[in-house]
Amino acid sequence: MKELVEFIAKELVDFPEKVSVSEVEKEGQTVIELRVAEEDMGKVIGKQGRIAKAIRTVVKAASMKENKKVQVEIL
């Protein structure tokens, strides 16, 4: 999952070298924390959060195949 989020984020932003993704286990689920450059925050979130919602939807669909609960947080 981590690699998937990292790939999507790097394709969206102007500064792919500043993309940082980490996985944390919290209360039986995996939390993927995505950090990007301040200038790229709008590109990752999108108008009215549409891109962020799309990223979460793709990750949720991919995690269903592995029977895991995965949550994406954009920090």
Secondary structure, 3 states (H helix, E strand, C coil): CHHHHHHHHHHHCCCHHHCEEEEEEECCEEEEEEECCHHHHHHHHCHHHHHHHHHHHHHHHHHHHCCCCEEEEEC
